Amino acid sequence: MINEVDADGNGTIDFSDFLNLMAKKMKDTDSKEELKEAFRVFDKDQNGFISAAELCHVMTNLGEKLTDEEVEEIVREADVDGDGQKNYEEFVKIMMAK
């Protein structure tokens, strides 16, 4: 599965590869429940938002070492309403856009 989404062939999945994989899975299944479950994986404190720290935690568990700058950039790109974190609607847009 890693080889399928490892765009640069370096043997690891970066965040962009991960988003592409998740988006493909979401389009294939088109399941609202699966999207909600994926959001819950990221939303560790279950407050309805994915913070930079939560994103960093999940990516680290997936083996992806991100710098603080990379995490902030990802949050900024996905943060439609400018509050510094991703809510469920922003998460869905990211997953369905790829």
Phi, psi and omega in degrees: 000323180299317181298329180295326185249356181282085188300322183266000174069023183269003177086001177233162177252116176273178186298321179297316176299318180299314179299318178299317178297311181297318180297318179297316179297320181292321179291323180294319184266328181050041184255120177299323181294321178292323175297317179297319179294318177299319178298318180297327178299318180283323185276075187301320182271003176055039179263003178091006180224151174254113179273170176300319180296319179293319177299314180299318180300311181295316181296322177297318178296333177275000178091007181260115178271113180250142173284163177302322180296319179295318179297313180299321179295317179298314180297316181299316181297325185266351187273086184296318185268001173073022182266003177087004178211168181256130173266180184300317182298319178295320178299314180299317179300319178297313184294325184271347185280334187285000000 
